[in-house]
C-alpha cells in the first residue's frame, strides 16, 4: 500500500477513536466565518453470494463456471471528508476514499471550490456531481437499501450490458462513457425560497471508441475509426430543473448550497420534502467513425431524466418516503443486426424506491425497512433475441443507531436477465439470475 494510503487510513483511525462519537463532524475553526468540518466514515459488509458473481478467478479459464455460494467479510470503503468555508463567499469540500476495488489505494474521490455570490447564483468548480438526474445527486451511503450503493453488489455478468452506458455509474473513472461525477463547473441557484432550483453544468468531453459496438455474436467491442477520436475537443453540457411545492408545507432540499451537491433519500424526520426534477445531457462521445461500416461518422449522446421524491413524517413517528425516476439515453452505441448491418443504439431505465421508518427508539436506535427496483433496457441483439434487459430487486432492514448514516442493515439483492442478455449469459455458462444477502455496518462521525 502506498504511503499516502497509510497516512489517510491512519488519520481516519486517529480521528475516529480520539474524539467522542456523535452525529457531528470534528470541526477546525479559525473564526465564525472560517472553519472546516472533518468527517470520517467506514462501511463494512458480510456478504453471501453466488460464486459466479466473482466472474473469473485468476488462474482459471476465461469461461470457467463456479457454481457455488461464497461468503466473506469485507471493508467496502474508508472515507475522509473535509467541508467548510474560507469566508462567506468561498466554500469548499474534498472526499478522499480508499475502496476495496482499488486495493484501498487512497485517491481523490470528489472535491470543489464554491463561490456563494447570492442564493440565486452559486458557482462550483472541481470534480463534482453531474446535474442530470436525481440519482446523480443521491448520497447512496444514506440510502435505506444498502445494496443501492453503486455497482458493488451487481454481478459482473450483468455489467456486460452496461459497457456503452451505465445509468447508475459510481465514482469517476476515465473509462466510463457516462459519468455521475466529472471535472467541470456548475452554476446553480435557489429561487423563490426553494420553490425552484436550477443547475447548469459544463464538463470535460470524453471521446473514445472503446466498447461502442454490440456484436450480434455477443459482447461489446471497439468501434472502427479512420483516425483517433479528438478527445476533449469540446464540452459536455447538462441542465437540471427542480420544483418543490413549498406552498404545501414541504421544505426544499439545500442541494444548491452544499458544495458536494448531495441529496438524501431519507432525512430521518428532520424535514418533510417533495421534489420534482427534469434533466438534460449532451455529449459528443465518438468521432472519426468508419462511415462505410456504420453509416455515420460520429455519435452524440443526448439524455433525458424525469424524477420525483417524497418524504413525510406522519403522527410524529412514521417516516414514509418514496422515489421514482426514468432516464433515457439516445445514440450511446451501435449494435449489429442479424442482417449484418449496424444501427444506432439507445438505452433507458426506470427505478423506484420506498421506505418506512419508525421514528421511535427501540433499544438504542430506530428501525426501518427499504425497497428498491431497477429496470435496465439497452439495444442489442443476440441469437434472434432483442434487447439487453435486466431487473434488480433489493430489500433492506435498517437499524439506525446514530443519525441517518450510522446503522446496521440486513438485506438481499436479486438480479435476473431477460431476452438477449439472458441468452448471452446462458451461452457463456454464467448465471442469468443471482441472489445475494448481506449484513452491513456503517459508522461515521
DOPA-294720 format. One record per residue (C-alpha): residue in three letters; z, y, x. Coordinates in pm, whole numbers, plus 50000, padded with zeros to 5 digits. Layout:
N
ALAZYX/...
This chain:
445
UNK500005000050000/UNK499135034350133/UNK501835058350247/UNK501165082349958/UNK501695053549711/UNK505095045449860/UNK506015082149856/UNK505135086549488/UNK506845054549375/UNK509895062649582/UNK510085097549432/UNK509815083249081/UNK512635058749154/UNK514775086449303/UNK514275109149003/UNK514775081048754/UNK518055068548895/UNK519515101249025/UNK519715121148702/UNK521315114148363/UNK518945096648123/UNK517915118747831/UNK514845129847644/UNK514095159847861/UNK512275161748190/UNK514125172548503/UNK513435209748542/UNK512985230448855/UNK513485266748751/UNK512935298248953/UNK513485322548666/UNK512865322948292/UNK509095326748343/UNK508615303448642/UNK509535266648615/UNK508265230948643/UNK509295201148430/UNK509175168148621/UNK508605136148427/UNK508865100148548/UNK507585070348349/UNK507255032648383/UNK505595007048150/UNK506434970148185/UNK505004940447992/UNK505484903647937/UNK502074890547832/UNK500974856947686/UNK497214853147651/UNK494144831047687/UNK493264824648049/UNK489664832647952/UNK490814868847929/UNK491154868948305/UNK487404862748335/UNK486514845348666/UNK489324838548914/UNK488434842149280/UNK487034810749441/UNK485644795549122/UNK482084795148985/UNK480944826648807/UNK480814809048468/UNK483934787948513/UNK485834782348187/UNK489634783348196/UNK490734772047853/UNK494494775147857/UNK497124801647797/UNK498824821048070/UNK501984841848064/UNK503394866148317/UNK505344898248373/UNK503554929148497/UNK504264965648564/UNK501304982548399/UNK501865018148517/UNK504065041848711/UNK503575078648637/UNK504875110748784/UNK504095141748580/UNK504685178548653/UNK504135205248389/UNK505165241548398/UNK504105277348448/UNK503915303348723/UNK504315331048467/UNK503445337048103/UNK499755339548193/UNK499305308548410/UNK500415273048320/UNK499645240148497/UNK500145202648486/UNK499495171848701/UNK499755134548638/UNK499835110848934/UNK499525074248833/UNK499855040649009/UNK498285013148793/UNK498014975448823/UNK494214978548802/UNK494044995749144/UNK496884976749314/UNK499315005349248/UNK497495029749471/UNK498775063849367/UNK495995087149251/UNK495495119649066/UNK495055109648701/UNK494715143948547/UNK495585179948622/UNK494535215448540/UNK495345252448554/UNK495615270448221/UNK495165307648156/UNK497045319147844/UNK495205351347761/UNK496255350147394/UNK496735322747130/UNK493135327347017/UNK491685324447371/UNK493055300047628/UNK491105286447928/UNK491805253348104/UNK490095243148430/UNK490545209848608/UNK490445172448544/UNK491235172048174/UNK490645155247838/UNK487175159947689/UNK487425177447347/UNK485235154147144/UNK487245130346923/UNK490925129646834/UNK491105096847019/UNK490355115847341/UNK493485136947284/UNK495915109447184/UNK498785102347425/UNK498405064847393/UNK501705056447560/UNK503275071047244/UNK501075050847005/UNK503085028446769/UNK500764999346863/UNK501284993847236/UNK498054974047278/UNK496025005247189/UNK496925017947538/UNK493455019247700/UNK491504987147769/UNK494464969547927/UNK494584943247651/UNK490834940047587/UNK489464907747746/UNK486574912147984/UNK484034892647781/UNK484164919747512/UNK483784946947773/UNK480304932847839/UNK479194952047529/UNK480744984847650/UNK478894989947977/UNK476485015847833/UNK479155034647640/UNK482865028347580/UNK484225049247289/UNK487785040247391/UNK487495046947763/UNK490675051747964/UNK491255074348264/UNK488395089248463/UNK486205065548662/UNK482955077448815/UNK481145046748677/UNK481995054748314/UNK478895066648125/UNK481065084247862/UNK484375098247978/UNK487585106047795/UNK488785125948097/UNK486405146048316/UNK486255175448555/UNK485325208248394/UNK486515237148177/UNK487775240147819/UNK488015272147616/UNK490275268347315/UNK492065288847051/UNK494745287746780/UNK493565307146473/UNK495395318446159/UNK498705303846281/UNK497125269746334/UNK495015267646020/UNK492015263546253/UNK491705253146617/UNK488585252346831/UNK487695236547166/UNK484555242547374/UNK484125221147684/UNK481755222447980/UNK481925192948220/UNK480085177148510/UNK476905159748401/UNK476575124248535/UNK473135108648565/UNK472735072848687/UNK470705042148591/UNK473405015148613/UNK473864993048304/UNK471385012048091/UNK469284982647963/UNK470434953547746/UNK468224923447821/UNK467044900447542/UNK468284872147765/UNK471724887847761/UNK473704912847964/UNK473244948648077/UNK471124956248381/UNK469934987548561/UNK467085008448425/UNK463915010848632/UNK463355046148763/UNK460445061048956/UNK462805082449168/UNK466595087249193/UNK468275104648895/UNK469085141448953/UNK472865138148926/UNK474925169648848/UNK471765189548772/UNK473175204748452/UNK476345202248243/UNK477815181147965/UNK478795200747652/UNK481495192347398/UNK482685210747090/UNK485575202146860/UNK486955219646550/UNK490225211346374/UNK491715221646041/UNK495345218145929/UNK496325226845567/UNK499325247745669/UNK499435262045314/UNK500645227445202/UNK503605229245440/UNK502105209045728/UNK502605220746086/UNK499655224946318/UNK499825204446638/UNK500215225746951/UNK497385208947145/UNK495845242547230/UNK498945254247418/UNK499555221447601/UNK497845221347944/UNK497425183447912/UNK495595185947575/UNK497705158747411/UNK498475149047053/UNK500775121346931/UNK500285095546659/UNK503965099546575/UNK506275129146621/UNK509235107946511/UNK510205130846223/UNK510175163346419/UNK507385177646203/UNK505035168945918/UNK501425172446024/UNK497905167345892/UNK494735173546093/UNK491035170746006/UNK488655171346301/UNK484965170646386/UNK483375168446729/UNK480015170446907/UNK479005157847253/UNK475765163647450/UNK474825149747792/UNK471535141047958/UNK472625109748140/UNK469405094948279/UNK466065108748400/UNK463025097648602/UNK462805065548395/UNK459685044348426/UNK457845056648115/UNK455315028248128/UNK458185003548076/UNK460485021747833/UNK458155046447659/UNK460175077047764/UNK461205093948088/UNK464825103448006/UNK467865096147789/UNK470065123247636/UNK473205111547461/UNK474355130747157/UNK477525120046984/UNK479405129746668/UNK483025124046568/UNK484905127746239/UNK488625120146218/UNK491825125246023/UNK495525121746100/UNK498655124745892/UNK502405120245933/UNK505195129745696/UNK508875121645652/UNK509945110245306/UNK513515111345176/UNK514585123145524/UNK514375087845667/UNK510965071645611/UNK508295083845854/UNK504845073745734/UNK501705081245932/UNK498035072245940/UNK494945080046144/UNK491265072046094/UNK488145080946286/UNK484415075046322/UNK482285080646634/UNK478515077546663/UNK476615078146996/UNK472845083146999/UNK470495071447280/UNK473125055247500/UNK470855028147644/UNK467705007447598/UNK467614972547454/UNK464894946547477/UNK463494931347159/UNK462044896547103/UNK458544910747146/UNK459414922047500/UNK459364958947409/UNK462224983347459/UNK463945005747207/UNK466495033247244/UNK469935020247154/UNK472795036346965/UNK476465027746922/UNK479105035246663/UNK482715027046598/UNK485405033846348/UNK489125028246370/UNK492285030746165/UNK495975032746248/UNK499065032746027/UNK502775031846092/UNK506115032045914/UNK509285041946098/UNK512795040245955/UNK514345071846096/UNK517955059946077/UNK519955044546361/UNK520205006746357/UNK522314998246659/UNK521345022846934/UNK517795030046814/UNK515415032246519/UNK512875005646412/UNK509235008846315/UNK506004989746278/UNK502424999846360/UNK498984986046271/UNK495584992746431/UNK491984982146363/UNK488804988846561/UNK485184980246482/UNK482514984746751/UNK478754980746694/UNK476204985446977/UNK472444979846955/UNK471284948247128/UNK469544915147054/UNK470254880247180/UNK468934846447061/UNK467494861546742/UNK470834877946661/UNK471104915746634/UNK473904939546733/UNK476774935746978/UNK479814936246750/UNK483504930146789/UNK486544936346572/UNK490024942146704/UNK493364939746524/UNK496784949846651/UNK500334948946514/UNK503484960246692/UNK507184960946602/UNK508864990146779/UNK512454998646855/UNK512815034846969/UNK515965039047176/UNK515455074647306/UNK512615095947170/UNK509085085147087/UNK508125071647431/UNK511235051647524/UNK511005019947325/UNK510764982247318/UNK507764966947144/UNK506774931847036/UNK503184928446922/UNK499904909946919/UNK496264918446975/UNK493424897846823/UNK489744903446909/UNK486704885046776/UNK482994889346848/UNK480164887346596/UNK476364885046580/UNK474534889646914/UNK477714894547117/UNK479224862546976/UNK476084842747064/UNK476024857247416/UNK479694849647478/UNK479394813847350/UNK476354806847568/UNK478414816947871/UNK481324794147776/UNK483704822847714/UNK485984826247415/UNK484444845947128/UNK487914852746984/UNK491194858047168/UNK494844861947072/UNK497364879747294/UNK501024885947224/UNK503344907047434/UNK506704923647483/UNK506614958547625/UNK509284982247753/UNK508575019147817/UNK511015042347992/UNK510565079248059/UNK512625109648128/
